[in-house]
């Protein structure tokens, strides 16, 4: 079963991953990865608190959630020890 909505989200995360990695390189260690991830979570939380229930703010919240997902994947990719 193909889920078009999920594929669209995953494609956005992949593009953001490629952009962030090419612009900033890999995380140097887990501390840096955690700090960047936490910053993105904080930005998402600020958007949620400020515009809760505002349908015009949804794209911003969506973009911040994509950033959170991307940084979590980068942390796994750069520091997670998976081969």
PLY file of the C-alpha trace (Angstrom):
ply
format ascii 1.0
element vertex 83
property float x
property float y
property float z
element edge 82
property int vertex1
property int vertex2
end_header
0.00 0.00 0.00
1.46 3.32 -1.06
0.91 6.24 1.25
1.27 9.42 -0.81
1.15 11.75 2.18
3.90 9.85 4.01
6.05 9.71 0.88
5.67 13.46 0.43
6.76 14.07 4.04
9.72 11.70 3.75
10.81 13.35 0.49
10.79 16.76 2.20
12.87 15.35 5.06
15.32 13.79 2.59
15.73 17.10 0.72
16.24 18.97 3.99
18.77 16.34 5.10
20.75 16.72 1.86
20.62 20.52 2.08
21.68 20.68 5.74
24.47 18.14 5.29
25.88 19.92 2.23
25.68 23.32 3.92
26.87 22.42 7.43
28.59 19.04 7.09
28.27 16.21 9.57
27.81 16.56 13.31
31.15 16.35 15.07
29.74 14.39 18.01
26.54 13.49 19.81
26.65 16.64 21.95
26.55 18.85 18.87
23.81 16.72 17.31
21.73 16.89 20.46
22.19 20.66 20.74
21.06 21.22 17.15
18.10 18.86 17.59
17.09 20.61 20.82
17.25 23.99 19.08
14.89 22.73 16.38
12.50 21.29 18.99
12.52 24.65 20.79
11.70 26.44 17.53
8.84 24.04 16.88
7.52 24.55 20.42
7.65 28.34 20.03
5.60 28.10 16.84
3.07 25.81 18.50
2.68 28.07 21.56
2.42 31.30 19.61
0.02 30.17 16.92
-1.91 27.31 18.47
-5.04 26.76 16.42
-4.07 29.32 13.75
-4.55 27.58 10.39
-2.39 30.17 8.64
0.60 29.17 10.80
0.44 25.46 9.91
3.10 25.66 7.15
5.56 27.11 9.66
4.79 24.40 12.20
5.10 21.77 9.48
8.48 23.14 8.40
9.77 23.15 11.97
8.59 19.56 12.45
10.47 18.62 9.28
13.59 20.27 10.73
13.18 18.25 13.94
12.83 15.00 11.98
15.81 15.89 9.80
18.08 16.65 12.74
17.03 13.45 14.49
17.94 11.50 11.36
21.24 13.38 11.06
22.06 12.49 14.66
21.43 8.82 13.90
23.30 9.05 10.58
26.35 10.91 11.89
26.64 9.59 15.44
24.40 6.57 15.82
26.97 3.92 15.05
24.77 2.21 12.44
26.72 0.67 9.57
0 1
1 2
2 3
3 4
4 5
5 6
6 7
7 8
8 9
9 10
10 11
11 12
12 13
13 14
14 15
15 16
16 17
17 18
18 19
19 20
20 21
21 22
22 23
23 24
24 25
25 26
26 27
27 28
28 29
29 30
30 31
31 32
32 33
33 34
34 35
35 36
36 37
37 38
38 39
39 40
40 41
41 42
42 43
43 44
44 45
45 46
46 47
47 48
48 49
49 50
50 51
51 52
52 53
53 54
54 55
55 56
56 57
57 58
58 59
59 60
60 61
61 62
62 63
63 64
64 65
65 66
66 67
67 68
68 69
69 70
70 71
71 72
72 73
73 74
74 75
75 76
76 77
77 78
78 79
79 80
80 81
81 82
